[in-house]
Amino acid sequence: MEWILDPQIWIGLLTLTALEIVLGIDNIVFISILSGKLPAPSRNRARQWGLALAMIMRILLLLSLSWIMGLTRPLFSLLSFNVTGRALILFFGGLFLLAKSTREIHHRIEGGIDEHGAGATRASFSGILVQILLLDIVFSLDSVITAVGMVDEIPVMIVAVVVAVAVMMIFSGIISDFIQRHPTLKMLALSFLLLIGVNLIGEGLGFHIPKGYTYFAMGFSLGVEMLNLWVRKRKRLGPARA
């Protein structure tokens, strides 16, 4: 237990916690979009359950590191490309995210989902949780492999995951409500999920895509949209002040 007094461990814990929160943004966006299809009283419960499942999934994966490392070993070769278990999970997870995001965008553009009407009540709580769980597996795998590369102590990794998920639980409601109130932000969030899906497929096929590029694009787009929302708000307030 001497590692508890090691300053490097605490620096690693803070860094890993911050990184887990950043990586968890994808999860929050996906959970917010899916929980928005439920009746209002069930949305917060779905978000909390979704994040709790993400935390449990990450901890279980951390406690089975030998299996995780086995996922990085080649299973077979296809056209001189070594296919691993991790590659398969990322590839099919990316396909699922692409399909789900495309379907949601289609419904919103075509008017197939009524947020407060029949479309919202048709979504079952268990069905939403199953979809969240499927993506939690993909996001958790990526998160755990990142954690293993940064910190050597499993207890430190688990603490970082628990703290990161606790922070996400606190702010998930605020983020989700903000997305639900602004249709353009909801469409932007779905576009982010498309981008993440493409990244997952690319990583599954062996392409190294630096996450910094993806998060910069998402941050820049979000910044532009926030300016648009601010301009529209000023235009609405302008006549009222006059």
HELIX and SHEET records of a PDB file:
HELIX    1   1 GLU A    2  LEU A    5  5                                   4    
HELIX    2   2 PRO A    7  SER A   35  1                                  29    
HELIX    3   3 ALA A   40  LEU A   62  1                                  23    
HELIX    4   4 LEU A   65  GLY A   70  1                                   6    
HELIX    5   5 GLY A   85  GLU A  110  1                                  26    
HELIX    6   6 ALA A  118  ARG A  122  1                                   5    
HELIX    7   7 PHE A  125  MET A  150  1                                  26    
HELIX    8   8 ILE A  154  ARG A  181  1                                  28    
HELIX    9   9 PRO A  183  GLY A  204  1                                  22    
HELIX   10  10 LYS A  211  ARG A  241  1                                  31    
SHEET    1   A 2 PRO A  74  LEU A  78  0                                        
SHEET    2   A 2 PHE A  81  THR A  84 -1                                        
END                                                                             
